[in-house]
Amino acid sequence: MLFNAPFRLGPFIVDAEGRLCPSTSERFPSFRVAWRGHVVRARLTATEPDGGTLALQTVLGRVPSTGRPEGAGALPRRAAFAAMRALPGTLPPGWTVVLLPDHRVLAEAKTRLLLPTSAEDLVGELALFLLRLVPYLELLAEGVGIEPAGDGAAAPGSLKTCPG
């Protein structure tokens, strides 16, 4: 089947080589995937005439609550906050970790892409984020007691597209 390029495909404009670019400045492409029990959100934005930013973010977990029975949360809570203070020095370039007001721990990575870009480049950046994310998930969940945040859990190690 032949297409006259460029053409619109959902939120993308596809050029003659099959490369993708956001179709409008008001509606940037975004999607979600589940990875090791966490929802990862991805959003592509155009930042310059020839460049864009791929923002990836996920909630790593939640710092234990002080509302637990007498003394049950004190030690895990201290360890969780100590880990949060140490995290910034261990993050890959372009990554940030933020403690949200509800004590969820949000990780975000931003990377620059040339636009138009290929689907392979988009998926490759997502795969790198997922692989780099694993040690942080393990450290926070098993090492210091950061609780799962209930952000759309899936089976461990699974990768699937989430609706909406």
Biotite code that builds the C-alpha atoms (Angstrom):
import biotite.structure as struc

atoms = struc.array([
    struc.Atom([0.000, 0.000, 0.000], chain_id="A", res_id=1, res_name="MET", atom_name="CA", element="C"),
    struc.Atom([1.403, 3.368, -0.991], chain_id="A", res_id=2, res_name="LEU", atom_name="CA", element="C"),
    struc.Atom([1.033, 6.535, 1.050], chain_id="A", res_id=3, res_name="PHE", atom_name="CA", element="C"),
    struc.Atom([1.685, 10.073, -0.040], chain_id="A", res_id=4, res_name="ASN", atom_name="CA", element="C"),
    struc.Atom([4.179, 11.376, 2.495], chain_id="A", res_id=5, res_name="ALA", atom_name="CA", element="C"),
    struc.Atom([3.997, 13.249, 4.686], chain_id="A", res_id=6, res_name="PRO", atom_name="CA", element="C"),
    struc.Atom([0.785, 11.906, 6.201], chain_id="A", res_id=7, res_name="PHE", atom_name="CA", element="C"),
    struc.Atom([-0.883, 11.990, 9.599], chain_id="A", res_id=8, res_name="ARG", atom_name="CA", element="C"),
    struc.Atom([-0.892, 8.850, 11.757], chain_id="A", res_id=9, res_name="LEU", atom_name="CA", element="C"),
    struc.Atom([-2.639, 9.518, 15.061], chain_id="A", res_id=10, res_name="GLY", atom_name="CA", element="C"),
    struc.Atom([-0.681, 12.237, 16.863], chain_id="A", res_id=11, res_name="PRO", atom_name="CA", element="C"),
    struc.Atom([2.260, 11.955, 14.422], chain_id="A", res_id=12, res_name="PHE", atom_name="CA", element="C"),
    struc.Atom([3.205, 13.250, 10.989], chain_id="A", res_id=13, res_name="ILE", atom_name="CA", element="C"),
    struc.Atom([5.110, 10.524, 9.110], chain_id="A", res_id=14, res_name="VAL", atom_name="CA", element="C"),
    struc.Atom([7.643, 11.605, 6.476], chain_id="A", res_id=15, res_name="ASP", atom_name="CA", element="C"),
    struc.Atom([8.791, 9.734, 3.332], chain_id="A", res_id=16, res_name="ALA", atom_name="CA", element="C"),
    struc.Atom([11.446, 7.799, 5.317], chain_id="A", res_id=17, res_name="GLU", atom_name="CA", element="C"),
    struc.Atom([8.913, 6.724, 7.954], chain_id="A", res_id=18, res_name="GLY", atom_name="CA", element="C"),
    struc.Atom([10.210, 9.111, 10.613], chain_id="A", res_id=19, res_name="ARG", atom_name="CA", element="C"),
    struc.Atom([7.831, 10.629, 13.156], chain_id="A", res_id=20, res_name="LEU", atom_name="CA", element="C"),
    struc.Atom([7.162, 14.160, 14.334], chain_id="A", res_id=21, res_name="CYS", atom_name="CA", element="C"),
    struc.Atom([4.384, 15.539, 16.595], chain_id="A", res_id=22, res_name="PRO", atom_name="CA", element="C"),
    struc.Atom([1.442, 16.548, 14.383], chain_id="A", res_id=23, res_name="SER", atom_name="CA", element="C"),
    struc.Atom([0.476, 19.708, 16.266], chain_id="A", res_id=24, res_name="THR", atom_name="CA", element="C"),
    struc.Atom([1.952, 21.894, 18.962], chain_id="A", res_id=25, res_name="SER", atom_name="CA", element="C"),
    struc.Atom([-1.242, 21.501, 21.030], chain_id="A", res_id=26, res_name="GLU", atom_name="CA", element="C"),
    struc.Atom([-1.389, 17.702, 21.036], chain_id="A", res_id=27, res_name="ARG", atom_name="CA", element="C"),
    struc.Atom([1.913, 15.993, 21.687], chain_id="A", res_id=28, res_name="PHE", atom_name="CA", element="C"),
    struc.Atom([2.169, 12.206, 21.427], chain_id="A", res_id=29, res_name="PRO", atom_name="CA", element="C"),
    struc.Atom([2.129, 10.366, 24.739], chain_id="A", res_id=30, res_name="SER", atom_name="CA", element="C"),
    struc.Atom([1.646, 6.800, 25.903], chain_id="A", res_id=31, res_name="PHE", atom_name="CA", element="C"),
    struc.Atom([2.038, 4.589, 28.954], chain_id="A", res_id=32, res_name="ARG", atom_name="CA", element="C"),
    struc.Atom([3.574, 1.177, 29.537], chain_id="A", res_id=33, res_name="VAL", atom_name="CA", element="C"),
    struc.Atom([3.679, -1.046, 32.617], chain_id="A", res_id=34, res_name="ALA", atom_name="CA", element="C"),
    struc.Atom([7.085, -2.285, 33.736], chain_id="A", res_id=35, res_name="TRP", atom_name="CA", element="C"),
    struc.Atom([7.768, -4.360, 36.863], chain_id="A", res_id=36, res_name="ARG", atom_name="CA", element="C"),
    struc.Atom([4.545, -3.192, 38.484], chain_id="A", res_id=37, res_name="GLY", atom_name="CA", element="C"),
    struc.Atom([5.015, 0.495, 37.645], chain_id="A", res_id=38, res_name="HIS", atom_name="CA", element="C"),
    struc.Atom([3.336, 2.670, 35.048], chain_id="A", res_id=39, res_name="VAL", atom_name="CA", element="C"),
    struc.Atom([5.852, 4.554, 32.906], chain_id="A", res_id=40, res_name="VAL", atom_name="CA", element="C"),
    struc.Atom([4.522, 7.630, 31.119], chain_id="A", res_id=41, res_name="ARG", atom_name="CA", element="C"),
    struc.Atom([6.199, 8.875, 27.939], chain_id="A", res_id=42, res_name="ALA", atom_name="CA", element="C"),
    struc.Atom([5.609, 12.204, 26.200], chain_id="A", res_id=43, res_name="ARG", atom_name="CA", element="C"),
    struc.Atom([7.277, 13.603, 23.090], chain_id="A", res_id=44, res_name="LEU", atom_name="CA", element="C"),
    struc.Atom([7.413, 17.385, 22.675], chain_id="A", res_id=45, res_name="THR", atom_name="CA", element="C"),
    struc.Atom([8.952, 19.574, 20.000], chain_id="A", res_id=46, res_name="ALA", atom_name="CA", element="C"),
    struc.Atom([11.397, 22.057, 21.528], chain_id="A", res_id=47, res_name="THR", atom_name="CA", element="C"),
    struc.Atom([13.068, 23.546, 18.446], chain_id="A", res_id=48, res_name="GLU", atom_name="CA", element="C"),
    struc.Atom([12.522, 23.364, 14.686], chain_id="A", res_id=49, res_name="PRO", atom_name="CA", element="C"),
    struc.Atom([14.773, 20.286, 14.458], chain_id="A", res_id=50, res_name="ASP", atom_name="CA", element="C"),
    struc.Atom([14.623, 18.919, 17.985], chain_id="A", res_id=51, res_name="GLY", atom_name="CA", element="C"),
    struc.Atom([12.357, 17.435, 20.576], chain_id="A", res_id=52, res_name="GLY", atom_name="CA", element="C"),
    struc.Atom([12.328, 16.097, 24.098], chain_id="A", res_id=53, res_name="THR", atom_name="CA", element="C"),
    struc.Atom([11.194, 12.672, 25.209], chain_id="A", res_id=54, res_name="LEU", atom_name="CA", element="C"),
    struc.Atom([10.080, 12.857, 28.843], chain_id="A", res_id=55, res_name="ALA", atom_name="CA", element="C"),
    struc.Atom([9.705, 9.559, 30.720], chain_id="A", res_id=56, res_name="LEU", atom_name="CA", element="C"),
    struc.Atom([8.389, 9.359, 34.262], chain_id="A", res_id=57, res_name="GLN", atom_name="CA", element="C"),
    struc.Atom([7.247, 6.816, 36.799], chain_id="A", res_id=58, res_name="THR", atom_name="CA", element="C"),
    struc.Atom([6.348, 6.640, 40.464], chain_id="A", res_id=59, res_name="VAL", atom_name="CA", element="C"),
    struc.Atom([8.972, 4.476, 42.162], chain_id="A", res_id=60, res_name="LEU", atom_name="CA", element="C"),
    struc.Atom([6.900, 4.017, 45.305], chain_id="A", res_id=61, res_name="GLY", atom_name="CA", element="C"),
    struc.Atom([5.758, 5.778, 48.442], chain_id="A", res_id=62, res_name="ARG", atom_name="CA", element="C"),
    struc.Atom([7.658, 6.589, 51.637], chain_id="A", res_id=63, res_name="VAL", atom_name="CA", element="C"),
    struc.Atom([6.061, 4.684, 54.557], chain_id="A", res_id=64, res_name="PRO", atom_name="CA", element="C"),
    struc.Atom([3.386, 6.573, 56.465], chain_id="A", res_id=65, res_name="SER", atom_name="CA", element="C"),
    struc.Atom([3.658, 7.773, 60.061], chain_id="A", res_id=66, res_name="THR", atom_name="CA", element="C"),
    struc.Atom([0.070, 6.553, 60.533], chain_id="A", res_id=67, res_name="GLY", atom_name="CA", element="C"),
    struc.Atom([1.214, 2.977, 61.188], chain_id="A", res_id=68, res_name="ARG", atom_name="CA", element="C"),
    struc.Atom([0.829, 1.241, 64.567], chain_id="A", res_id=69, res_name="PRO", atom_name="CA", element="C"),
    struc.Atom([3.162, 2.406, 67.348], chain_id="A", res_id=70, res_name="GLU", atom_name="CA", element="C"),
    struc.Atom([6.734, 2.633, 66.024], chain_id="A", res_id=71, res_name="GLY", atom_name="CA", element="C"),
    struc.Atom([6.147, 0.313, 63.038], chain_id="A", res_id=72, res_name="ALA", atom_name="CA", element="C"),
    struc.Atom([7.031, 2.915, 60.402], chain_id="A", res_id=73, res_name="GLY", atom_name="CA", element="C"),
    struc.Atom([9.836, 4.852, 62.085], chain_id="A", res_id=74, res_name="ALA", atom_name="CA", element="C"),
    struc.Atom([12.848, 2.821, 60.920], chain_id="A", res_id=75, res_name="LEU", atom_name="CA", element="C"),
    struc.Atom([11.674, 2.238, 57.320], chain_id="A", res_id=76, res_name="PRO", atom_name="CA", element="C"),
    struc.Atom([10.707, 5.901, 57.079], chain_id="A", res_id=77, res_name="ARG", atom_name="CA", element="C"),
    struc.Atom([14.161, 7.100, 58.198], chain_id="A", res_id=78, res_name="ARG", atom_name="CA", element="C"),
    struc.Atom([15.859, 4.669, 55.800], chain_id="A", res_id=79, res_name="ALA", atom_name="CA", element="C"),
    struc.Atom([13.583, 5.784, 52.958], chain_id="A", res_id=80, res_name="ALA", atom_name="CA", element="C"),
    struc.Atom([14.365, 9.470, 53.518], chain_id="A", res_id=81, res_name="PHE", atom_name="CA", element="C"),
    struc.Atom([18.104, 8.715, 53.796], chain_id="A", res_id=82, res_name="ALA", atom_name="CA", element="C"),
    struc.Atom([17.929, 6.859, 50.462], chain_id="A", res_id=83, res_name="ALA", atom_name="CA", element="C"),
    struc.Atom([16.058, 9.787, 48.905], chain_id="A", res_id=84, res_name="MET", atom_name="CA", element="C"),
    struc.Atom([18.840, 12.180, 49.986], chain_id="A", res_id=85, res_name="ARG", atom_name="CA", element="C"),
    struc.Atom([21.493, 9.897, 48.445], chain_id="A", res_id=86, res_name="ALA", atom_name="CA", element="C"),
    struc.Atom([19.707, 9.216, 45.129], chain_id="A", res_id=87, res_name="LEU", atom_name="CA", element="C"),
    struc.Atom([20.550, 12.408, 43.186], chain_id="A", res_id=88, res_name="PRO", atom_name="CA", element="C"),
    struc.Atom([24.273, 11.571, 43.130], chain_id="A", res_id=89, res_name="GLY", atom_name="CA", element="C"),
    struc.Atom([23.609, 8.139, 41.599], chain_id="A", res_id=90, res_name="THR", atom_name="CA", element="C"),
    struc.Atom([21.224, 9.084, 38.803], chain_id="A", res_id=91, res_name="LEU", atom_name="CA", element="C"),
    struc.Atom([22.073, 8.876, 35.089], chain_id="A", res_id=92, res_name="PRO", atom_name="CA", element="C"),
    struc.Atom([22.433, 12.204, 33.238], chain_id="A", res_id=93, res_name="PRO", atom_name="CA", element="C"),
    struc.Atom([19.069, 13.848, 32.535], chain_id="A", res_id=94, res_name="GLY", atom_name="CA", element="C"),
    struc.Atom([17.296, 12.079, 35.433], chain_id="A", res_id=95, res_name="TRP", atom_name="CA", element="C"),
    struc.Atom([15.633, 13.620, 38.471], chain_id="A", res_id=96, res_name="THR", atom_name="CA", element="C"),
    struc.Atom([13.899, 12.104, 41.485], chain_id="A", res_id=97, res_name="VAL", atom_name="CA", element="C"),
    struc.Atom([11.338, 14.136, 43.396], chain_id="A", res_id=98, res_name="VAL", atom_name="CA", element="C"),
    struc.Atom([9.460, 13.471, 46.607], chain_id="A", res_id=99, res_name="LEU", atom_name="CA", element="C"),
    struc.Atom([5.861, 14.537, 45.952], chain_id="A", res_id=100, res_name="LEU", atom_name="CA", element="C"),
    struc.Atom([3.645, 16.090, 48.679], chain_id="A", res_id=101, res_name="PRO", atom_name="CA", element="C"),
    struc.Atom([1.809, 12.780, 49.164], chain_id="A", res_id=102, res_name="ASP", atom_name="CA", element="C"),
    struc.Atom([5.232, 11.086, 49.711], chain_id="A", res_id=103, res_name="HIS", atom_name="CA", element="C"),
    struc.Atom([5.267, 9.293, 46.360], chain_id="A", res_id=104, res_name="ARG", atom_name="CA", element="C"),
    struc.Atom([8.732, 9.124, 44.814], chain_id="A", res_id=105, res_name="VAL", atom_name="CA", element="C"),
    struc.Atom([8.692, 10.291, 41.173], chain_id="A", res_id=106, res_name="LEU", atom_name="CA", element="C"),
    struc.Atom([11.550, 9.548, 38.756], chain_id="A", res_id=107, res_name="ALA", atom_name="CA", element="C"),
    struc.Atom([11.782, 11.483, 35.513], chain_id="A", res_id=108, res_name="GLU", atom_name="CA", element="C"),
    struc.Atom([14.220, 11.341, 32.620], chain_id="A", res_id=109, res_name="ALA", atom_name="CA", element="C"),
    struc.Atom([14.405, 13.751, 29.718], chain_id="A", res_id=110, res_name="LYS", atom_name="CA", element="C"),
    struc.Atom([16.363, 13.123, 26.564], chain_id="A", res_id=111, res_name="THR", atom_name="CA", element="C"),
    struc.Atom([16.746, 15.175, 23.393], chain_id="A", res_id=112, res_name="ARG", atom_name="CA", element="C"),
    struc.Atom([15.779, 13.705, 20.055], chain_id="A", res_id=113, res_name="LEU", atom_name="CA", element="C"),
    struc.Atom([16.222, 14.991, 16.532], chain_id="A", res_id=114, res_name="LEU", atom_name="CA", element="C"),
    struc.Atom([12.878, 15.488, 14.836], chain_id="A", res_id=115, res_name="LEU", atom_name="CA", element="C"),
    struc.Atom([11.603, 13.831, 12.838], chain_id="A", res_id=116, res_name="PRO", atom_name="CA", element="C"),
    struc.Atom([12.694, 10.653, 14.650], chain_id="A", res_id=117, res_name="THR", atom_name="CA", element="C"),
    struc.Atom([12.259, 6.959, 14.007], chain_id="A", res_id=118, res_name="SER", atom_name="CA", element="C"),
    struc.Atom([10.032, 4.601, 15.954], chain_id="A", res_id=119, res_name="ALA", atom_name="CA", element="C"),
    struc.Atom([13.204, 2.612, 16.721], chain_id="A", res_id=120, res_name="GLU", atom_name="CA", element="C"),
    struc.Atom([14.792, 5.635, 18.397], chain_id="A", res_id=121, res_name="ASP", atom_name="CA", element="C"),
    struc.Atom([11.680, 6.223, 20.520], chain_id="A", res_id=122, res_name="LEU", atom_name="CA", element="C"),
    struc.Atom([11.444, 2.582, 21.594], chain_id="A", res_id=123, res_name="VAL", atom_name="CA", element="C"),
    struc.Atom([15.211, 2.454, 22.154], chain_id="A", res_id=124, res_name="GLY", atom_name="CA", element="C"),
    struc.Atom([15.096, 5.418, 24.547], chain_id="A", res_id=125, res_name="GLU", atom_name="CA", element="C"),
    struc.Atom([12.170, 3.851, 26.389], chain_id="A", res_id=126, res_name="LEU", atom_name="CA", element="C"),
    struc.Atom([14.020, 0.520, 26.682], chain_id="A", res_id=127, res_name="ALA", atom_name="CA", element="C"),
    struc.Atom([17.135, 2.260, 28.064], chain_id="A", res_id=128, res_name="LEU", atom_name="CA", element="C"),
    struc.Atom([15.000, 4.047, 30.669], chain_id="A", res_id=129, res_name="PHE", atom_name="CA", element="C"),
    struc.Atom([13.349, 0.773, 31.727], chain_id="A", res_id=130, res_name="LEU", atom_name="CA", element="C"),
    struc.Atom([16.663, -1.048, 32.035], chain_id="A", res_id=131, res_name="LEU", atom_name="CA", element="C"),
    struc.Atom([18.290, 1.812, 33.977], chain_id="A", res_id=132, res_name="ARG", atom_name="CA", element="C"),
    struc.Atom([15.230, 1.965, 36.245], chain_id="A", res_id=133, res_name="LEU", atom_name="CA", element="C"),
    struc.Atom([15.536, -1.617, 37.567], chain_id="A", res_id=134, res_name="VAL", atom_name="CA", element="C"),
    struc.Atom([18.309, -1.045, 40.176], chain_id="A", res_id=135, res_name="PRO", atom_name="CA", element="C"),
    struc.Atom([16.413, 1.916, 41.648], chain_id="A", res_id=136, res_name="TYR", atom_name="CA", element="C"),
    struc.Atom([13.193, -0.073, 41.893], chain_id="A", res_id=137, res_name="LEU", atom_name="CA", element="C"),
    struc.Atom([15.021, -2.913, 43.626], chain_id="A", res_id=138, res_name="GLU", atom_name="CA", element="C"),
    struc.Atom([16.959, -0.657, 45.987], chain_id="A", res_id=139, res_name="LEU", atom_name="CA", element="C"),
    struc.Atom([13.942, 1.344, 47.060], chain_id="A", res_id=140, res_name="LEU", atom_name="CA", element="C"),
    struc.Atom([11.535, -1.594, 47.373], chain_id="A", res_id=141, res_name="ALA", atom_name="CA", element="C"),
    struc.Atom([13.813, -4.175, 48.967], chain_id="A", res_id=142, res_name="GLU", atom_name="CA", element="C"),
    struc.Atom([16.676, -2.172, 50.435], chain_id="A", res_id=143, res_name="GLY", atom_name="CA", element="C"),
    struc.Atom([14.926, 0.701, 52.212], chain_id="A", res_id=144, res_name="VAL", atom_name="CA", element="C"),
    struc.Atom([11.248, -0.207, 52.339], chain_id="A", res_id=145, res_name="GLY", atom_name="CA", element="C"),
    struc.Atom([9.730, 2.266, 49.885], chain_id="A", res_id=146, res_name="ILE", atom_name="CA", element="C"),
    struc.Atom([6.199, 0.908, 49.515], chain_id="A", res_id=147, res_name="GLU", atom_name="CA", element="C"),
    struc.Atom([4.564, 0.298, 46.127], chain_id="A", res_id=148, res_name="PRO", atom_name="CA", element="C"),
    struc.Atom([2.438, 3.304, 45.193], chain_id="A", res_id=149, res_name="ALA", atom_name="CA", element="C"),
    struc.Atom([-0.374, 1.380, 43.515], chain_id="A", res_id=150, res_name="GLY", atom_name="CA", element="C"),
    struc.Atom([0.174, 3.197, 40.222], chain_id="A", res_id=151, res_name="ASP", atom_name="CA", element="C"),
    struc.Atom([-1.165, 0.503, 37.907], chain_id="A", res_id=152, res_name="GLY", atom_name="CA", element="C"),
    struc.Atom([0.707, -2.647, 38.904], chain_id="A", res_id=153, res_name="ALA", atom_name="CA", element="C"),
    struc.Atom([1.469, -5.381, 36.403], chain_id="A", res_id=154, res_name="ALA", atom_name="CA", element="C"),
    struc.Atom([3.292, -8.690, 36.655], chain_id="A", res_id=155, res_name="ALA", atom_name="CA", element="C"),
    struc.Atom([7.032, -8.354, 37.430], chain_id="A", res_id=156, res_name="PRO", atom_name="CA", element="C"),
    struc.Atom([9.097, -7.910, 34.273], chain_id="A", res_id=157, res_name="GLY", atom_name="CA", element="C"),
    struc.Atom([6.089, -7.363, 32.049], chain_id="A", res_id=158, res_name="SER", atom_name="CA", element="C"),
    struc.Atom([5.932, -4.702, 29.394], chain_id="A", res_id=159, res_name="LEU", atom_name="CA", element="C"),
    struc.Atom([2.520, -3.853, 28.038], chain_id="A", res_id=160, res_name="LYS", atom_name="CA", element="C"),
    struc.Atom([0.716, -0.852, 26.682], chain_id="A", res_id=161, res_name="THR", atom_name="CA", element="C"),
    struc.Atom([-1.764, 0.630, 29.123], chain_id="A", res_id=162, res_name="CYS", atom_name="CA", element="C"),
    struc.Atom([-5.059, 1.988, 27.785], chain_id="A", res_id=163, res_name="PRO", atom_name="CA", element="C"),
    struc.Atom([-5.608, 5.737, 27.742], chain_id="A", res_id=164, res_name="GLY", atom_name="CA", element="C"),
])
